[in-house]
Every structure is written in structure tokens, then in C-alpha cells.
Amino acid sequence: MKKIDERDIMFARMNYKEGSEIYNDYYSRNPHLKEVDDSLRSLPAMGGEGSVTFNKINSPMVDAAFKYLNDVRQFSEGQAAQNIVETDPIVMTERIKGLAKFYNAKLVGITEMRDYHYYSHRGRHEENYGEEINKMHKYGIVFAVAMDKEMIMRAPKLPESIAVVKGYVEAATIGMMLSYYIREFGYDARNHMDGNYLVVAPLAARDAGLGEFGRNGLLITKEYGACVRLGVVTTDMPLIADISEDFGVKEFCLDCGRCSKTCPGKAISAEDESISRWKINAEECYRRWRSLGTDCGLCIANCPFTYGISEDLISDIKSSAETRQNILKNFEEKYGIRPIIREEPEWMK
């Protein structure tokens, strides 16, 4: 699998200020993206005045969380204890998973890190733009925090974004605790958190057994669908890796297509041919984010996996077209297009 260059992801590209050295470098190598990126930069800032959902009291909740995350990302790496303590991989795997869940991770898995789990180059911040990523750990501890379902049901309004950024804050905290804990034993560990990733978290999560990729391009878990945020801690501490599982997300998405039909930006593929992974149109997805002032979230809010599918049905999804159709029929009868809460939470009114 070809490595992804972080310079190419939308969140990196939107940081390139017109006329700057990195702006000139990036678009000299990618002139085909300049026009569309400039048009996106001309839209209101995410959560900013002029966007559809802007609220002078509530919108800053999102900005405040991202500023906090930016301030603490410097602690993602740290000095390990001078002497390595010999540990039992089975015991430490249990302890690390237990600690992650104690700090409110809902799912935890471990994978042996592969080359494609890492970005090829950094691109999110000016100070390390273009740096090649060479330092790679052997293991990745991947965890998921569940987002507040009732807030996501209000997508694409502001409560959805507040729930999303809360997920990033919680994942960052869990990652910090795990990496600090591991370094106490003399092993290097790095917290990969929002704004400071060296890894592609969904790829590592899939290989750690947390879920599979759906039509919306997101990781779909059995337990929470895509209504999660991910974190990763990488380390050389010896651990026991989990295995990935194919439980039928692709087959379900081929039958469903609900997210594609309802995406306001038409950014989700309606194609049903046999493919290894669906990819969204990132530019058109992000265009709606900027105009809405939120990260939309409709593809999470209208996915049947978000609202729970019983274990007995999950076990039949891959092999039984009848089971898939019954799930979709029951969802339609119960919710229509999707569950929706139109009122703001009482504390935001």
C-alpha cells in the first residue's frame, strides 16, 4: 500500500497561506489543486462568522478546544526513563488496554505497525512541513472514544461539532496517559493526537481489529459505527497484537448507500463496483464544512451502524443478504431517513 503524504490532506492544505514559502512549494508541485484550494480558503473560516451555524456564544467552544489541543501537542513525545524495565508482553497488553478503558476509551486494539500506517512526510505545521517520517515504532495501541450520540443526531448543526472536538480532547488525554505510562518503563512512546499525527489512525485502527472502512470513508466499528474518534500511541514496548476482522461492512454499504444519497456535498461515492476502499471527494466534503461552519456529520448521523445492531445480526451481515435487507427495512420504518433532534441541548440555549 502506498504511503500517504500528510501535505496532501485537506487539513494541511488549508494551512498554507497564500504567498508563503510552503504555499509556493506545495502548489508548484501540485498546480492542479491551487484553484480549488484557493476557492475553499475564500469561504468563511470553520465555525466563523458568515457560516450558516455561527453563534457568537457557542461557536467558540469548538475553537477553544482546538486551541487547547494545539497547546498540548508538544507533550506527545517525551524522554523515556533511563533504564529499561523488562516486562511481560501479555501482562503489559492487559494493563495498557485496562488503563485506556479506565480513562474512557471504549475500544482498544494493538497492531504491529507497517510502513503504510505512517505518513511519508509531515505537512500540517510550518515548522515541520516536508519532513520525511523515518522514526517508526514496532507497535501501535489504537483506541476509540464514543461520541455523544444525541449531539451527533443534531448534525449538521453546531452540537455535532462540539461532540466531535470533545472526542479529540478525550482521545488526546488517553494517549498522553498511555505514552507517559509506557515511558516510565524506559520504552519510547508517542501520542498521535489531533494536529500532531505521524500515523494514519484509521488504517492502524482497522489492522488493530477495531473496525472496517465504510462507504463514507470512515472506520465503522461493530459497537458504535463511525460515531467514534480515534487515538494512537506507538511504542517499542513488546506487546501482543490483535487481528483485523471482516464482519461485512462492505457488503452492508453496497446494499445501503444511505450516506451517499444524503450527503449535501455529493462527496460520497455511489459506485457499487468491487473496490478495496471507498474514498470521498475531500474538496466537496470540506466545502460544506466551511459553508456550514461545522464538520457536517450527516454521514455518521444517518448510518444504521451508529445506532447499534445486535450481535446476532452482526454475525450474519457478511453472509446474508436477507439479514442486511431486514436491518435496512427496520431502520427505515423506525427512523425514516435518520434519527434527528432539532432542538439545541438545554445548556446551549
ABEGO torsion letter per residue (X at the ends): XBBBBAAABAAAAAABBBGBAAAAAAAAABAAAAAAAAAAAABBBBGBBGBAABBAAAAAAAAAAAAAAAAAAAAABBBBBABBBBBBAAAAAAAAAAAAAAAGBABBBBBBBBAAABBABBAABAAABGBBBABBBABBBBBBBBBBAAAAAAOABAAAAAAAAAAAAAAAAAAAAAAAAAAAAGBBBBBBBBGBBABBAAAAAAAAGAEBBBAAGBBBBAAAEABBBBBBBBBABBBBBBBBBBAGAAAAAAABGAAAAABAAGABBABABBBABBBBBAAAAAAAAAAAGBAGGAAAAABAAAAEBBAAAAAAAAABAAAAAAAAAAAAAAAEABBBBABBBAAAX
